[in-house]
Amino acid sequence: MQVGLRAVCPIRRGDSRAFTLIELLIVIAILGILMAVGLTGIQFYRSKAYEITLRHDIESFAKAQEVYRAENNAYLGAVGDFLEGGPPRSGSLDAAGLAFSPSAGVRIEIVSGDGQHPDDGDPFKVRFSHPQVKKRFVYNFFTQRTTEEGI
């Protein structure tokens, strides 16, 4: 006994080999769900990649500042100074003496302390941010630790 196409799919008529509208809609819906899941995963990993870049810039900036302090007995910058990476690099912090350039999109802002007198009063702290990362990081030069801030 042979099972024909009509027994499997009663909507089809005759010997038609075309897809029905319902079959096409189901395939489109499944593809849409797969794309939504895939894009969510891509956004997550993209944000993580920017966060890794931000953490790398924190380490590089801290090392550059420590070298600068060893040579000049002071950190470079004061509260309100900032530096943004990317073409073109911008900001009020003169990073030429640091031998450091932030990655594109990374903003470095001095939020506490005075680089010329790092041992007086407030500790020297610098905030790092990127528009694609939902966290900001603050590096404290006194404790040499990084803390996270939510946005």
Phi, psi and chi 1 to 4 in degrees:
 res  aa     phi    psi   chi1   chi2   chi3   chi4
   1 MET       -  126.0  175.8  178.3 -151.5      -
   2 GLN  -103.8  132.3 -172.3  174.7   14.5      -
   3 VAL   -91.9  122.3  177.6      -      -      -
   4 GLY   -89.5  176.2      -      -      -      -
   5 LEU   -64.4  -31.7 -173.7   58.7      -      -
   6 ARG   -67.2  -31.1  -75.4 -171.9 -168.3  152.4
   7 ALA   -74.1  -31.8      -      -      -      -
   8 VAL   -80.9  -44.0  174.6      -      -      -
   9 CYS  -130.0   93.6 -176.7      -      -      -
  10 PRO   -68.1  -11.1   20.6  -27.3      -      -
  11 ILE   -74.7  -31.5  -63.1  173.6      -      -
  12 ARG   -68.3  144.3  -65.7 -173.9 -171.1  -98.6
  13 ARG  -121.8  137.8  -65.5 -165.3  169.6   99.8
  14 GLY    67.8 -146.7      -      -      -      -
  15 ASP  -101.0   28.3  -69.4  -25.3      -      -
  16 SER   -67.0  133.0  173.3      -      -      -
  17 ARG  -109.5   13.0  -63.5 -173.6 -174.0  -95.5
  18 ALA   -83.9  159.8      -      -      -      -
  19 PHE   -82.9  149.1  -67.0  107.5      -      -
  20 THR   -85.2  164.3   64.0      -      -      -
  21 LEU   -62.3  -37.6 -178.3   60.3      -      -
  22 ILE   -65.2  -41.7  -67.2  173.8      -      -
  23 GLU   -62.6  -42.8  -70.1  171.0  -32.3      -
  24 LEU   -64.0  -41.5  -71.4  175.1      -      -
  25 LEU   -64.6  -37.7  -71.4  174.6      -      -
  26 ILE   -65.9  -43.0  -70.4  171.6      -      -
  27 VAL   -63.6  -43.4  168.3      -      -      -
  28 ILE   -63.3  -40.6  -69.5  170.6      -      -
  29 ALA   -64.4  -42.5      -      -      -      -
  30 ILE   -64.3  -43.2  -69.7  170.4      -      -
  31 LEU   -62.9  -38.8  -71.3  175.3      -      -
  32 GLY   -62.7  -41.7      -      -      -      -
  33 ILE   -65.8  -43.6  -69.5  169.1      -      -
  34 LEU   -62.6  -39.4  -70.1  173.8      -      -
  35 MET   -66.2  -41.2  -77.7  179.8   44.0      -
  36 ALA   -62.7  -42.9      -      -      -      -
  37 VAL   -65.1  -42.3  169.4      -      -      -
  38 GLY   -64.7  -42.7      -      -      -      -
  39 LEU   -66.4  -35.7  -71.4  176.9      -      -
  40 THR   -63.6  -42.9  -57.0      -      -      -
  41 GLY   -64.8  -39.9      -      -      -      -
  42 ILE   -63.6  -43.7  -71.5  171.2      -      -
  43 GLN   -62.3  -40.0  -69.7  -65.6  -12.4      -
  44 PHE   -61.7  -49.4  172.7   77.6      -      -
  45 TYR   -71.2  -29.4  -72.3  111.5      -      -
  46 ARG   -66.4  -43.4 -171.8  174.9 -179.1 -160.1
  47 SER   -62.5  -40.3  176.1      -      -      -
  48 LYS   -63.8  -37.6  -75.0  -67.1 -178.6 -171.6
  49 ALA   -65.0  -41.2      -      -      -      -
  50 TYR   -66.0  -35.8  -77.3  118.2      -      -
  51 GLU   -65.0  -39.6 -174.7  176.4  -34.3      -
  52 ILE   -63.2  -41.7  -70.1  168.8      -      -
  53 THR   -60.3  -43.0  -59.6      -      -      -
  54 LEU   -61.9  -45.0 -157.7   55.1      -      -
  55 ARG   -64.4  -37.0  -70.6 -178.1 -178.3  -89.8
  56 HIS   -64.6  -41.9  177.8  -94.4      -      -
  57 ASP   -65.3  -33.7  -81.6    5.2      -      -
  58 ILE   -61.2  -49.7  -68.4  169.1      -      -
  59 GLU   -62.1  -43.7  -69.7  177.0   21.9      -
  60 SER   -66.7  -41.1  -62.4      -      -      -
  61 PHE   -66.2  -41.8 -177.9   77.5      -      -
  62 ALA   -62.8  -42.9      -      -      -      -
  63 LYS   -64.5  -42.2  -72.4  176.2 -175.6  175.3
  64 ALA   -63.7  -39.8      -      -      -      -
  65 GLN   -66.9  -38.9  -80.4  -79.0   25.8      -
  66 GLU   -66.5  -38.0  -68.1  -60.9  -22.1      -
  67 VAL   -64.5  -42.8  167.9      -      -      -
  68 TYR   -62.0  -40.9 -174.9   86.4      -      -
  69 ARG   -67.1  -37.8 -177.4  173.2 -175.8 -167.8
  70 ALA   -63.2  -34.7      -      -      -      -
  71 GLU   -84.0  -33.4  -66.1  172.3   -5.0      -
  72 ASN  -117.3   -2.5  -59.6  -61.5      -      -
  73 ASN    59.8   29.4 -157.5   27.0      -      -
  74 ALA  -162.6  156.7      -      -      -      -
  75 TYR   -87.3  161.1  -68.1  118.9      -      -
  76 LEU   -91.7  120.8 -175.3   63.1      -      -
  77 GLY   113.4  168.5      -      -      -      -
  78 ALA  -145.4  172.9      -      -      -      -
  79 VAL   -53.8  132.3  174.4      -      -      -
  80 GLY    98.3  -21.4      -      -      -      -
  81 ASP   -70.3  144.8  -74.7  -18.4      -      -
  82 PHE  -145.8  166.7   72.4   96.7      -      -
  83 LEU  -147.6  130.7 -179.7   63.6      -      -
  84 GLU  -120.1  132.9  -78.1 -167.5   39.5      -
  85 GLY   -87.3  160.7      -      -      -      -
  86 GLY   121.8  169.5      -      -      -      -
  87 PRO   -87.9  117.8   22.9  -22.7      -      -
  88 PRO   -85.8  154.7   32.6  -34.9      -      -
  89 ARG   -71.0  140.5 -172.8  173.7   71.1 -176.8
  90 SER  -139.5  166.1   63.6      -      -      -
  91 GLY   135.5  169.7      -      -      -      -
  92 SER   -93.0   -8.6   58.4      -      -      -
  93 LEU   -85.7  121.4 -176.5   62.9      -      -
  94 ASP   -81.3   97.4  179.7   24.5      -      -
  95 ALA   -87.7    3.7      -      -      -      -
  96 ALA   -62.0  -35.8      -      -      -      -
  97 GLY   -76.2  -12.3      -      -      -      -
  98 LEU   -89.5  -22.1  -78.4 -179.3      -      -
  99 ALA    58.9   45.0      -      -      -      -
 100 PHE  -141.7  139.7  168.2   78.9      -      -
 101 SER  -135.2  121.8 -178.3      -      -      -
 102 PRO   -69.0  157.6   20.9  -26.8      -      -
 103 SER   -68.4  161.1  -59.1      -      -      -
 104 ALA   -58.6  130.1      -      -      -      -
 105 GLY    88.5  -12.7      -      -      -      -
 106 VAL   -81.2  129.3  173.6      -      -      -
 107 ARG  -111.7  128.5 -179.9  179.2  173.0   91.3
 108 ILE  -116.7  124.2  -59.1  169.3      -      -
 109 GLU  -133.0  129.9 -178.4 -179.4    3.3      -
 110 ILE   -81.6  121.5  -61.1  173.2      -      -
 111 VAL  -111.3  -12.1  -66.5      -      -      -
 112 SER  -156.7  144.9  172.9      -      -      -
 113 GLY    87.9  170.3      -      -      -      -
 114 ASP  -122.9  122.6  179.5   15.2      -      -
 115 GLY   -61.8  -30.8      -      -      -      -
 116 GLN   -72.6  -26.6  -65.9  -58.8  -44.9      -
 117 HIS  -130.9   69.4  -56.5   73.7      -      -
 118 PRO   -67.9  -19.1   22.8  -30.0      -      -
 119 ASP   -96.6   -1.6  -61.1  -37.1      -      -
 120 ASP  -102.0  129.6  -61.9  -18.5      -      -
 121 GLY    69.8 -130.7      -      -      -      -
 122 ASP   -65.7  143.2  -68.4  -22.6      -      -
 123 PRO   -69.1  151.7   20.5  -28.1      -      -
 124 PHE   -76.4  115.4 -166.7   64.1      -      -
 125 LYS  -127.6  143.8  -67.1 -177.9 -177.4  178.6
 126 VAL  -130.7  134.4 -178.2      -      -      -
 127 ARG  -102.8  136.0  179.3 -177.2  -63.0  132.2
 128 PHE  -117.0  134.9  -65.5   80.0      -      -
 129 SER  -146.8  161.8   60.8      -      -      -
 130 HIS  -146.6  139.6 -169.9  -75.6      -      -
 131 PRO   -62.7  -21.2    6.3  -11.4      -      -
 132 GLN   -92.5   -0.4  -60.9  -66.4  -33.8      -
 133 VAL  -114.5  134.1  179.0      -      -      -
 134 LYS   -84.8    4.3  -65.7 -177.9 -180.0  177.0
 135 LYS  -120.7  156.1  -58.3  178.8 -150.0  172.6
 136 ARG  -119.7  151.5  -66.6 -175.2  -62.1 -166.2
 137 PHE  -120.8  137.6  -61.5   92.1      -      -
 138 VAL  -117.2  124.3  175.7      -      -      -
 139 TYR  -102.9  127.1 -176.4   80.2      -      -
 140 ASN  -102.1  116.0 -175.2  -27.4      -      -
 141 PHE   -72.8  -19.9  -79.0   86.9      -      -
 142 PHE   -73.3  -47.3 -179.4   71.6      -      -
 143 THR   -92.2  -13.4   61.8      -      -      -
 144 GLN    56.8   42.8  -62.8 -178.7  -15.6      -
 145 ARG  -127.8  152.3  -65.1 -166.7 -170.4  -85.6
 146 THR  -109.2  132.9  -56.3      -      -      -
 147 THR  -118.1  154.3   56.0      -      -      -
 148 GLU  -101.0  144.4  -66.5 -178.5   10.7      -
 149 GLU  -123.4  136.1  -66.1  179.5  -18.0      -
 150 GLY   -83.8  153.6      -      -      -      -
 151 ILE   -98.8      -  -65.3  179.4      -      -
